[in-house]
Amino acid sequence: MMTYAQLCTDIQDYVENSFSTDQLNLFIEQAEQRIYNTVQLPDLRKNVTGLTTAGNKYLQCPTDFLAPYSIAVIDENDDYIYLLNKDVNFIREAYPSATGTGTPKYYAIFGPRSDDEKELTFILGPTPNAIYTVELHYFYYPESIVTAGQTWLGDNFDSVLLWGSIVEAYLFLKGEADLIATYQKRYDDAMTLLLNLGNGKDRGDAYRNGQYRVPAR
C-alpha cells in the first residue's frame, strides 16, 4: 500500500534528487496516464444513467468521459437494448432526416458540444421517439493519487506506479542511458504483472476457464 506522500519520498530517494511539488505531481500524473492507457482495469470503468429527449438525436457525454464500453437503451418493458457503435457518417446516411424517429439502435461519438467545446456528444440513430433511460459504461481516469492521497493503484499495485513515476523523473533529469534502461525494465516487468491481472485474471474465472495450472513434469 502506497500513499501519495510515500510515493513522493520514494521517487526522490531512488533518483537521489529533490523535486518541487509541481514536478513530482507531473511525474506521477504522467505515469498514471501511461498506465491507464496500457491496461484495462475495473477501476477505470464507470456506469451512469441518463435520459434521451424525444425528437433530439443528441445525448451529452459525461464530463469525465474518455471512451465507451457500451450504451444500452432501457425500453418500456425494462429490457436492455444495446446500441451498436457506428461512425457518424453511417448514422447520417441511414437516418438522413431528424424527424424519422424510433427506438435508437446505433450511436457514435459526434464531437464537441455546441455549448462547451471541451465536452463531447453522442449522436443516436434513429432519433429517439420517446424519453428513454440510457445506461452508459465508459472509460475514465480515476482521481489521481496526487489529489486523492490514496488510490486503488497505490493500494494494490504500487510497483507499477512507483517505477513509472521514477522513469518520468529520471528522464526529466536527462539521466544516464543505462540507468534509464534499468528503470524502464523494472517498470515493464511491473506492467507485465498488471496486464496479467487486468487483461487476464479479471477477464475470466475458474468456472468458465478452469483453474490455472502449470503442466506437471
Rosetta blueprint (number, residue, H / E / L):
1 M L
2 M L
3 T L
4 Y H
5 A H
6 Q H
7 L H
8 C H
9 T H
10 D H
11 I H
12 Q H
13 D H
14 Y H
15 V H
16 E L
17 N L
18 S L
19 F L
20 S L
21 T H
22 D H
23 Q H
24 L H
25 N H
26 L H
27 F H
28 I H
29 E H
30 Q H
31 A H
32 E H
33 Q H
34 R H
35 I H
36 Y H
37 N L
38 T L
39 V L
40 Q L
41 L L
42 P H
43 D H
44 L H
45 R E
46 K E
47 N E
48 V E
49 T E
50 G E
51 L E
52 T L
53 T E
54 A L
55 G L
56 N E
57 K L
58 Y E
59 L E
60 Q E
61 C L
62 P L
63 T L
64 D L
65 F L
66 L L
67 A E
68 P E
69 Y E
70 S E
71 I E
72 A E
73 V E
74 I E
75 D L
76 E L
77 N L
78 D L
79 D L
80 Y E
81 I E
82 Y E
83 L L
84 L E
85 N E
86 K L
87 D L
88 V H
89 N H
90 F H
91 I H
92 R H
93 E H
94 A H
95 Y L
96 P L
97 S L
98 A L
99 T L
100 G L
101 T E
102 G E
103 T L
104 P L
105 K L
106 Y E
107 Y E
108 A E
109 I E
110 F E
111 G E
112 P E
113 R L
114 S L
115 D L
116 D L
117 E L
118 K L
119 E L
120 L E
121 T E
122 F E
123 I E
124 L E
125 G E
126 P L
127 T E
128 P E
129 N L
130 A L
131 I L
132 Y L
133 T E
134 V E
135 E E
136 L E
137 H E
138 Y E
139 F E
140 Y L
141 Y L
142 P L
143 E L
144 S L
145 I H
146 V H
147 T H
148 A H
149 G L
150 Q L
151 T L
152 W H
153 L H
154 G H
155 D H
156 N H
157 F L
158 D H
159 S H
160 V H
161 L H
162 L H
163 W H
164 G H
165 S H
166 I H
167 V H
168 E H
169 A H
170 Y H
171 L H
172 F H
173 L L
174 K L
175 G L
176 E L
177 A H
178 D H
179 L H
180 I H
181 A H
182 T H
183 Y H
184 Q H
185 K H
186 R H
187 Y H
188 D H
189 D H
190 A H
191 M H
192 T H
193 L H
194 L H
195 L H
196 N H
197 L H
198 G H
199 N L
200 G L
201 K H
202 D H
203 R H
204 G L
205 D L
206 A H
207 Y H
208 R H
209 N H
210 G L
211 Q L
212 Y L
213 R L
214 V L
215 P L
216 A L
217 R L
